[in-house]
Amino acid sequence: MLILFNKPYGVLSQFTDRGSPTARATLSDYVDLPGVYPAGRLDRDSEGLLLLTDDGRQQARIADPKFKLPKTYWVQVEGDPDDAALDRLRRGVRLNDGDTRPADVERIDAPAIWPRDPPIRVRAAIPDRWLSLTIREGRNRQIRRMTAAVGFPTLRLIRVSIGDWRLRDLAPGIWREG
């Protein structure tokens, strides 16, 4: 079984929240299916497509970077990246844990998506821009670190696809079999 889930902002990509003094939202607040586990992770402050499966081999194939499944994100950044910044992302960016693989990146119009709760911070004097960014690896907070490394911090991050699986019109907090 494979589940496509639109993980809302603020939800942990796990079924329990051990060790936290305050209860935080987890997958168990949204998915009540025994025996499924996330295939990969999506940070608490990121949104979008998370795959869950009851097949350990499928889980490993989706999550393991050696298979290089492309993951595409819509990224709202602070500022308006110029061509030089986008070219740096396309070549790969040096992070504190080494160089990233080259990314596919392009400017996009603001997507027609759900409002975020809480909303992102907006600064009247600083524009923002949406990008579509595809990577084939999955380091911790990689997209956020990449955009910051080229001078454009991430304000909002939504994963829209993993391999051939697409978020499409799936609403936040809702799942479907894939």
N, CA, C and O of each residue as an XYZ file, in Angstrom:
712
protein
N       0.849     -1.172      0.000
C       0.000      0.000      0.000
C       0.896      1.238      0.000
O       1.901      1.291      0.710
N       0.526      2.210     -0.789
C       1.241      3.486     -0.832
C       0.224      4.599     -0.604
O      -0.834      4.631     -1.232
N       0.559      5.499      0.296
C      -0.300      6.623      0.648
C       0.401      7.921      0.258
O       1.581      8.105      0.556
N      -0.319      8.816     -0.403
C       0.155     10.171     -0.671
C      -0.546     11.080      0.324
O      -1.775     11.104      0.387
N       0.222     11.821      1.095
C      -0.307     12.675      2.152
C       0.196     14.091      1.954
O       1.381     14.299      1.695
N      -0.698     15.071      2.075
C      -0.303     16.475      2.014
C      -0.068     16.930      3.456
O      -1.005     17.284      4.172
N       1.190     16.911      3.860
C       1.560     17.251      5.231
C       1.419     18.749      5.462
O       2.055     19.549      4.775
N       0.590     19.129      6.426
C       0.458     20.555      6.726
C       1.700     21.103      7.438
O       2.503     20.348      7.986
N       1.833     22.404      7.418
C       2.859     23.102      8.179
C       2.703     22.749      9.658
O       1.584     22.674     10.165
N       3.811     22.534     10.342
C       3.792     22.301     11.780
C       3.588     20.858     12.205
O       3.557     20.572     13.402
N       3.449     19.944     11.259
C       3.244     18.535     11.570
C       4.576     17.793     11.429
O       5.299     17.972     10.449
N       4.886     16.956     12.428
C       6.096     16.143     12.363
C       5.889     14.986     11.397
O       4.778     14.471     11.277
N       6.945     14.573     10.710
C       6.884     13.458      9.759
C       7.105     12.128     10.475
O       7.888     11.292     10.023
N       6.419     11.946     11.578
C       6.487     10.712     12.360
C       5.163     10.551     13.090
O       4.363     11.483     13.175
N       4.949      9.341     13.619
C       3.655      9.058     14.239
C       3.599      9.377     15.730
O       2.512      9.457     16.302
N       4.746      9.559     16.362
C       4.757      9.914     17.783
C       5.716     11.077     17.992
O       6.576     11.356     17.156
N       5.548     11.744     19.123
C       6.418     12.871     19.482
C       6.999     12.591     20.858
O       6.598     13.194     21.854
N       7.939     11.678     20.897
C       8.576     11.319     22.163
C       9.574     12.391     22.576
O      10.286     12.959     21.748
N       9.606     12.643     23.841
C      10.632     13.526     24.385
C      10.319     15.002     24.317
O      11.132     15.815     24.757
N       9.187     15.375     23.790
C       8.841     16.787     23.732
C       7.991     17.138     24.950
O       7.043     16.419     25.266
N       8.317     18.235     25.641
C       7.515     18.614     26.802
C       6.105     19.092     26.422
O       5.195     19.073     27.251
N       5.936     19.513     25.181
C       4.606     19.920     24.709
C       4.226     19.045     23.527
O       5.069     18.698     22.699
N       2.969     18.697     23.459
C       2.497     17.841     22.372
C       2.513     18.611     21.059
O       1.978     19.716     20.964
N       3.130     18.016     20.057
C       3.149     18.598     18.715
C       2.367     17.674     17.788
O       2.260     16.474     18.041
N       1.825     18.236     16.722
C       1.057     17.448     15.761
C       1.972     16.442     15.066
O       3.106     16.759     14.706
N       1.460     15.227     14.885
C       2.201     14.170     14.199
C       1.319     13.547     13.124
O       0.154     13.917     12.975
N       1.874     12.609     12.382
C       1.110     11.914     11.349
C      -0.107     11.197     11.920
O      -1.121     11.050     11.238
N      -0.008     10.750     13.175
C      -1.139     10.022     13.776
C      -2.366     10.906     13.944
O      -3.470     10.389     14.119
N      -2.204     12.214     13.895
C      -3.355     13.115     13.952
C      -4.124     13.141     12.629
O      -5.237     13.665     12.573
N      -3.544     12.583     11.570
C      -4.139     12.657     10.237
C      -4.328     11.305      9.558
O      -5.269     11.122      8.785
N      -3.439     10.360      9.846
C      -3.453      9.073      9.152
C      -3.676      7.974     10.186
O      -2.832      7.743     11.052
N      -4.810      7.305     10.089
C      -5.157      6.242     11.026
C      -5.156      4.906     10.297
O      -6.189      4.251     10.159
N      -3.977      4.521      9.838
C      -3.814      3.247      9.141
C      -2.688      2.473      9.830
O      -1.584      2.998      9.974
N      -2.944      1.251     10.251
C      -1.881      0.485     10.910
C      -0.816      0.040      9.910
O      -1.122     -0.309      8.770
N       0.432      0.059     10.356
C       1.521     -0.531      9.581
C       2.098      0.298      8.465
O       2.913     -0.214      7.697
N       1.716      1.565      8.333
C       2.351      2.405      7.307
C       3.365      3.321      7.975
O       3.185      3.755      9.113
N       4.428      3.601      7.244
C       5.514      4.427      7.755
C       5.946      5.412      6.682
O       5.825      5.123      5.491
N       6.452      6.578      7.090
C       6.886      7.551      6.082
C       8.108      7.050      5.318
O       9.026      6.466      5.894
N       8.097      7.291      4.018
C       9.240      6.982      3.156
C       9.977      8.299      2.929
O       9.750      8.992      1.937
N      10.853      8.626      3.856
C      11.548      9.905      3.820
C      10.941     10.848      4.843
O      10.059     10.472      5.615
N      11.428     12.073      4.833
C      11.006     13.045      5.828
C      10.684     14.368      5.152
O      11.087     14.633      4.020
N       9.960     15.168      5.871
C       9.674     16.536      5.458
C       9.668     17.335      6.750
O       8.915     17.023      7.673
N      10.502     18.362      6.820
C      10.646     19.134      8.051
C       9.310     19.625      8.578
O       8.350     19.792      7.826
N       9.267     19.849      9.868
C       8.046     20.323     10.534
C       7.534     21.625      9.908
O       6.325     21.832      9.798
N       8.456     22.495      9.500
C       8.042     23.789      8.941
C       7.947     23.772      7.418
O       7.882     24.826      6.785
N       7.938     22.578      6.831
C       7.712     22.424      5.394
C       6.368     21.738      5.187
O       5.838     21.088      6.088
N       5.835     21.896      3.995
C       4.511     21.374      3.674
C       4.601     20.495      2.442
O       5.611     20.472      1.739
N       3.512     19.768      2.200
C       3.400     19.093      0.919
C       3.509     17.592      0.981
O       3.242     16.966      2.007
N       3.909     17.024     -0.151
C       3.841     15.591     -0.384
C       4.776     14.800      0.523
O       5.983     15.033      0.577
N       4.164     13.857      1.229
C       4.892     12.875      2.024
C       4.307     11.526      1.645
O       3.089     11.348      1.661
N       5.168     10.574      1.304
C       4.720      9.231      0.957
C       4.823      8.328      2.169
O       5.802      8.389      2.914
N       3.815      7.489      2.369
C       3.819      6.500      3.435
C       3.534      5.145      2.811
O       2.755      5.046      1.863
N       4.161      4.103      3.337
C       3.968      2.778      2.780
C       4.060      1.723      3.868
O       4.625      1.961      4.936
N       3.496      0.552      3.585
C       3.623     -0.586      4.491
C       4.664     -1.578      3.967
O       4.816     -2.662      4.531
N       5.373     -1.226      2.908
C       6.358     -2.086      2.257
C       7.756     -1.542      2.550
O       8.141     -0.487      2.045
N       8.505     -2.271      3.366
C       9.844     -1.825      3.765
C      10.793     -1.622      2.600
O      11.586     -0.681      2.608
N      10.726     -2.491      1.597
C      11.603     -2.322      0.428
C      11.233     -1.087     -0.369
O      12.108     -0.364     -0.846
N       9.938     -0.843     -0.516
C       9.500      0.355     -1.225
C       9.895      1.605     -0.437
O      10.320      2.602     -1.020
N       9.757      1.549      0.865
C      10.146      2.669      1.726
C      11.626      2.995      1.530
O      11.992      4.159      1.371
N      12.468      1.974      1.542
C      13.904      2.189      1.366
C      14.212      2.746     -0.022
O      15.048      3.640     -0.155
N      13.556      2.237     -1.042
C      13.809      2.705     -2.412
C      13.415      4.172     -2.577
O      14.109      4.921     -3.265
N      12.314      4.590     -1.957
C      11.877      5.980     -2.058
C      12.814      6.898     -1.276
O      13.169      7.976     -1.754
N      13.207      6.481     -0.093
C      13.967      7.348      0.807
C      15.467      7.358      0.538
O      16.131      8.354      0.826
N      16.014      6.281     -0.004
C      17.467      6.167     -0.144
C      17.997      7.066     -1.257
O      17.572      6.943     -2.407
N      18.931      7.977     -0.922
C      19.476      8.904     -1.931
C      20.183      8.207     -3.094
O      20.329      8.804     -4.161
N      20.626      6.954     -2.916
C      21.338      6.287     -4.011
C      20.438      6.056     -5.219
O      20.934      5.871     -6.331
N      19.112      6.065     -5.015
C      18.188      5.888     -6.131
C      17.887      7.211     -6.837
O      17.302      7.219     -7.920
N      18.283      8.321     -6.227
C      18.200      9.656     -6.837
C      16.822      9.995     -7.395
O      16.711     10.555     -8.485
N      15.774      9.656     -6.649
C      14.434     10.061     -7.079
C      14.349     11.580     -7.054
O      14.676     12.192     -6.037
N      13.922     12.196     -8.135
C      13.791     13.658     -8.116
C      12.661     14.093     -7.185
O      11.582     13.499     -7.168
N      12.933     15.132     -6.422
C      11.944     15.724     -5.528
C      11.802     17.184     -5.930
O      12.783     17.927     -5.950
N      10.579     17.592     -6.250
C      10.339     18.962     -6.701
C       9.588     19.734     -5.628
O       8.638     19.242     -5.020
N      10.052     20.964     -5.420
C       9.507     21.845     -4.396
C       9.118     23.174     -5.022
O       9.767     23.648     -5.955
N       8.054     23.768     -4.500
C       7.767     25.171     -4.762
C       8.326     25.925     -3.574
O       7.976     25.650     -2.426
N       9.191     26.869     -3.858
C       9.926     27.564     -2.815
C       9.660     29.060     -2.927
O       9.946     29.672     -3.956
N       9.122     29.635     -1.887
C       8.948     31.085     -1.826
C      10.156     31.635     -1.085
O      10.398     31.299      0.074
N      10.913     32.491     -1.776
C      12.125     33.048     -1.174
C      11.973     34.545     -0.952
O      11.189     35.223     -1.616
N      12.742     35.028     -0.006
C      12.784     36.466      0.248
C      13.734     37.092     -0.760
O      14.884     36.672     -0.887
N      13.247     38.095     -1.472
C      14.026     38.720     -2.528
C      13.649     38.143     -3.879
O      12.753     37.305     -3.984
N      14.344     38.600     -4.912
C      14.078     38.145     -6.271
C      15.400     37.676     -6.871
O      16.176     38.487     -7.377
N      15.659     36.370     -6.815
C      16.956     35.864     -7.276
C      17.257     36.232     -8.724
O      16.412     36.100     -9.609
N      18.485     36.696     -8.940
C      18.912     37.008    -10.300
C      19.419     35.740    -10.978
O      19.483     34.678    -10.359
N      19.776     35.860    -12.249
C      20.231     34.694    -13.006
C      21.483     34.078    -12.398
O      21.649     32.859    -12.440
N      22.364     34.892    -11.836
C      23.596     34.373    -11.230
C      23.279     33.464    -10.044
O      23.906     32.417     -9.885
N      22.319     33.849     -9.217
C      21.933     33.022     -8.075
C      21.317     31.705     -8.543
O      21.614     30.645     -7.993
N      20.456     31.777     -9.564
C      19.840     30.559    -10.088
C      20.890     29.649    -10.715
O      20.813     28.428    -10.580
N      21.876     30.239    -11.405
C      22.951     29.441    -12.000
C      23.769     28.725    -10.925
O      24.211     27.595    -11.131
N      23.968     29.373     -9.795
C      24.698     28.719     -8.686
C      23.929     27.499     -8.203
O      24.524     26.454     -7.942
N      22.615     27.622     -8.081
C      21.803     26.478     -7.674
C      21.871     25.371     -8.722
O      21.907     24.188     -8.383
N      21.888     25.756     -9.987
C      21.942     24.766    -11.083
C      23.282     24.030    -11.118
O      23.346     22.883    -11.559
N      24.326     24.667    -10.668
C      25.657     24.030    -10.652
C      25.903     23.221     -9.386
O      26.754     22.332     -9.366
N      25.158     23.530     -8.336
C      25.417     22.928     -7.026
C      26.003     23.997     -6.120
O      26.755     24.863     -6.566
N      25.652     23.926     -4.856
C      26.028     24.950     -3.888
C      26.887     24.320     -2.808
O      26.639     23.188     -2.393
N      27.885     25.041     -2.356
C      28.714     24.554     -1.252
C      27.995     24.829      0.064
O      27.677     25.975      0.383
N      27.741     23.761      0.826
C      27.146     23.865      2.154
C      28.178     23.399      3.174
O      29.244     22.913      2.796
N      27.879     23.541      4.447
C      28.862     23.154      5.457
C      29.136     21.655      5.472
O      30.146     21.229      6.034
N      28.262     20.836      4.869
C      28.496     19.393      4.788
C      28.879     18.958      3.369
O      28.726     17.789      3.013
N      29.375     19.896      2.565
C      29.853     19.569      1.225
C      28.994     20.184      0.131
O      27.996     20.853      0.395
N      29.412     19.936     -1.105
C      28.700     20.477     -2.265
C      27.429     19.677     -2.533
O      27.401     18.456     -2.379
N      26.381     20.386     -2.936
C      25.148     19.709     -3.337
C      25.275     19.285     -4.795
O      26.127     19.782     -5.530
N      24.435     18.381     -5.188
C      24.329     18.040     -6.611
C      23.646     19.206     -7.315
O      22.960     19.995     -6.666
N      23.816     19.328     -8.609
C      23.103     20.375     -9.341
C      21.589     20.224     -9.189
O      21.068     19.111     -9.116
N      20.898     21.356     -9.144
C      19.442     21.378     -9.021
C      18.842     21.926    -10.312
O      19.479     22.703    -11.023
N      17.632     21.520    -10.602
C      16.859     22.146    -11.663
C      16.071     23.260    -10.989
O      15.390     23.017     -9.993
N      16.152     24.465    -11.512
C      15.451     25.579    -10.869
C      14.946     26.552    -11.919
O      15.619     26.816    -12.916
N      13.762     27.078    -11.685
C      13.198     28.113    -12.544
C      12.269     28.996    -11.723
O      11.690     28.562    -10.727
N      12.140     30.227    -12.157
C      11.163     31.128    -11.546
C       9.773     30.698    -11.995
O       9.580     30.295    -13.142
N       8.799     30.786    -11.080
C       7.412     30.477    -11.435
C       6.510     31.577    -10.877
O       6.893     32.305     -9.961
N       5.314     31.686    -11.440
C       4.309     32.579    -10.872
C       3.868     32.001     -9.537
O       3.974     30.796     -9.308
N       3.378     32.856     -8.663
C       2.865     32.380     -7.380
C       1.797     31.318     -7.635
O       0.823     31.578     -8.341
N       1.972     30.124     -7.068
C       0.998     29.057     -7.324
C      -0.324     29.316     -6.601
O      -0.366     30.008     -5.584
N      -1.393     28.752     -7.143
C      -2.712     28.841     -6.510
C      -2.775     27.745     -5.447
O      -3.118     26.600     -5.741
N      -2.442     28.107     -4.216
C      -2.358     27.133     -3.127
C      -3.121     27.623     -1.906
O      -3.598     28.758     -1.863
N      -3.223     26.766     -0.941
C      -3.900     27.045      0.316
C      -3.101     28.065      1.131
O      -1.879     28.144      1.003
N      -3.789     28.840      1.966
C      -3.061     29.752      2.850
C      -2.333     28.961      3.933
O      -2.794     27.899      4.351
N      -1.215     29.477      4.374
C      -0.481     28.808      5.444
C      -0.917     29.378      6.784
O      -1.177     30.575      6.908
N      -0.995     28.503      7.792
C      -1.331     28.926      9.143
C      -0.226     28.457     10.078
O      -0.085     27.255     10.308
N       0.558     29.378     10.619
C       0.474     30.830     10.497
C       1.043     31.291      9.160
O       1.826     30.578      8.533
N       0.645     32.491      8.725
C       1.167     33.013      7.459
C       2.664     33.308      7.561
O       3.198     33.487      8.655
N       3.326     33.356      6.415
C       4.746     33.717      6.403
C       4.885     35.184      6.797
O       3.927     35.954      6.733
N       6.097     35.556      7.206
C       6.339     36.971      7.501
C       6.468     37.714      6.175
O       7.124     37.240      5.248
N       5.853     38.849      6.097
C       5.912     39.673      4.889
C       6.541     40.997      5.273
O       6.150     41.626      6.256
N       7.519     41.410      4.485
C       8.163     42.704      4.722
C       7.899     43.575      3.508
O       8.296     43.243      2.391
N       7.228     44.689      3.737
C       6.761     45.545      2.641
C       7.893     46.009      1.732
O       7.685     46.170      0.530
N       9.070     46.223      2.274
C      10.182     46.763      1.487
C      10.976     45.688      0.748
O      11.856     46.010     -0.051
N      10.674     44.411      1.006
C      11.443     43.331      0.383
C      10.499     42.446     -0.414
O       9.549     41.894      0.142
N      10.749     42.305     -1.712
C       9.879     41.451     -2.527
C      10.128     39.976     -2.211
O      11.090     39.623     -1.529
N       9.258     39.144     -2.712
C       9.500     37.711     -2.635
C       9.249     37.107     -4.009
O       8.636     37.735     -4.872
N       9.722     35.898     -4.199
C       9.625     35.240     -5.506
C       9.427     33.747     -5.279
O       9.974     33.173     -4.338
N       8.640     33.125     -6.150
C       8.460     31.676     -6.119
C       9.394     31.021     -7.129
O       9.596     31.528     -8.233
N       9.953     29.893     -6.732
C      10.805     29.078     -7.588
C      10.272     27.655     -7.600
O       9.654     27.207     -6.634
N      10.511     26.956     -8.682
C      10.343     25.502     -8.711
C      11.759     24.943     -8.681
O      12.581     25.274     -9.535
N      12.040     24.097     -7.699
C      13.394     23.601     -7.497
C      13.345     22.086     -7.343
O      12.607     21.573     -6.502
N      14.123     21.365     -8.148
C      14.163     19.906     -8.108
C      15.560     19.452     -7.718
O      16.556     19.881     -8.301
N      15.615     18.566     -6.711
C      16.884     17.986     -6.281
C      16.799     16.465     -6.376
O      15.711     15.898     -6.483
N      17.955     15.818     -6.336
C      18.018     14.359     -6.416
C      18.821     13.791     -5.253
O      19.478     12.757     -5.377
N      18.755     14.473     -4.145
C      19.366     14.017     -2.895
C      18.473     14.545     -1.784
O      17.451     15.165     -2.077
N      18.810     14.329     -0.552
C      17.917     14.770      0.500
C      18.624     15.015      1.817
O      18.400     14.297      2.792
N      19.458     16.006      1.846
C      20.133     16.348      3.097
C      19.182     17.099      4.026
O      18.146     17.615      3.607
N      19.562     17.141      5.274
C      18.761     17.843      6.267
C      18.604     19.314      5.890
O      19.586     20.037      5.724
N      17.350     19.740      5.758
C      16.990     21.135      5.465
C      17.733     21.669      4.232
O      18.106     22.841      4.181
N      17.937     20.811      3.261
C      18.781     21.132      2.105
C      18.287     22.320      1.293
O      19.074     23.215      0.982
N      17.012     22.354      0.944
C      16.506     23.457      0.109
C      16.701     24.783      0.830
O      17.177     25.752      0.238
N      16.340     24.826      2.090
C      16.489     26.063      2.874
C      17.947     26.507      2.921
O      18.249     27.693      2.788
N      18.831     25.562      3.106
C      20.263     25.912      3.174
C      20.794     26.345      1.808
O      21.654     27.222      1.728
N      20.290     25.737      0.740
C      20.740     26.112     -0.609
C      20.310     27.536     -0.953
O      21.120     28.335     -1.424
N      19.030     27.857     -0.718
C      18.579     29.199     -1.083
C      19.257     30.255     -0.211
O      19.566     31.345     -0.691
N      19.490     29.943      1.056
C      20.204     30.886      1.932
C      21.636     31.073      1.454
O      22.168     32.181      1.524
N      22.272     30.003      0.967
C      23.661     30.084      0.513
C      23.832     31.007     -0.690
O      24.912     31.555     -0.911
N      22.757     31.177     -1.471
C      22.843     32.085     -2.623
C      22.197     33.437     -2.312
O      22.001     34.261     -3.206
N      21.865     33.657     -1.023
C      21.415     34.972     -0.585
C      19.914     35.212     -0.575
O      19.471     36.356     -0.479
N      19.119     34.138     -0.673
C      17.668     34.297     -0.738
C      17.002     33.294      0.212
O      16.687     32.175     -0.193
N      16.787     33.687      1.465
C      16.223     32.755      2.453
C      14.830     32.267      2.060
O      14.038     33.006      1.475
N      14.553     31.019      2.392
C      13.257     30.419      2.135
C      12.227     30.923      3.133
O      12.464     30.929      4.341
N      11.082     31.345      2.612
C       9.958     31.759      3.443
C       8.921     30.637      3.568
O       8.335     30.434      4.631
N       8.709     29.924      2.478
C       7.721     28.838      2.458
C       8.229     27.753      1.527
O       8.802     28.038      0.476
N       8.013     26.494      1.926
C       8.536     25.361      1.176
C       7.465     24.284      1.080
O       6.983     23.774      2.092
N       7.098     23.944     -0.162
C       6.055     22.951     -0.410
C       6.598     21.903     -1.379
O       6.958     22.231     -2.509
N       6.657     20.640     -0.939
C       7.083     19.579     -1.852
C       5.877     19.171     -2.684
O       4.826     18.832     -2.141
N       6.034     19.206     -4.008
C       4.911     18.909     -4.905
C       5.051     17.574     -5.626
O       4.075     17.069     -6.180
N       6.261     16.991     -5.627
C       6.388     15.669     -6.254
C       7.621     14.936     -5.729
O       8.610     15.532     -5.301
N       7.503     13.608     -5.786
C       8.614     12.693     -5.505
C       8.559     11.667     -6.612
O       7.586     10.919     -6.709
N       9.586     11.611     -7.456
C       9.544     10.703     -8.596
C       8.312     10.994     -9.438
O       8.087     12.133     -9.847
N       7.511      9.961     -9.696
C       6.302     10.118    -10.506
C       5.061     10.462     -9.687
O       3.993     10.696    -10.253
N       5.191     10.494     -8.367
C       4.045     10.805     -7.510
C       3.901     12.308     -7.397
O       4.882     13.017     -7.175
N       2.661     12.801     -7.551
C       2.387     14.243     -7.556
C       1.349     14.595     -6.499
O       0.423     13.826     -6.242
N       1.512     15.759     -5.894
C       0.569     16.262     -4.898
C      -0.778     16.592     -5.540
O      -1.830     16.297     -4.974
N      -0.739     17.201     -6.717
C      -1.917     17.644     -7.465
C      -2.847     18.472     -6.586
O      -2.398     19.445     -5.978
N      -4.123     18.120     -6.499
C      -5.097     18.933     -5.764
C      -5.395     18.393     -4.365
O      -6.434     18.716     -3.788
N      -4.512     17.589     -3.823
C      -4.705     17.031     -2.486
C      -4.597     18.149     -1.446
O      -3.578     18.836     -1.376
N      -5.634     18.329     -0.650
C      -5.669     19.411      0.342
C      -4.787     19.077      1.545
O      -4.548     17.901      1.822
N      -4.300     20.088      2.263
C      -3.483     19.839      3.455
C      -4.233     18.974      4.471
O      -5.417     19.180      4.736
N      -3.504     17.993      5.035
C      -4.075     17.108      6.034
C      -4.866     15.955      5.467
O      -5.416     15.148      6.216
N      -4.930     15.866      4.140
C      -5.710     14.807      3.475
C      -4.746     13.824      2.807
O      -3.673     14.217      2.348
N      -5.129     12.553      2.755
C      -4.327     11.533      2.092
C      -5.196     10.718      1.128
O      -6.422     10.682      1.228
N      -4.511     10.078      0.206
C      -5.176      9.151     -0.718
C      -4.209      8.041     -1.053
O      -2.993      8.196     -0.938
N      -4.760      6.925     -1.467
C      -3.894      5.827     -1.900
C      -3.312      6.156     -3.259
O      -3.970      6.764     -4.104
N      -2.073      5.749     -3.456
C      -1.401      6.067     -4.700
C      -1.019      4.847     -5.441
O      -0.438      4.938     -6.522
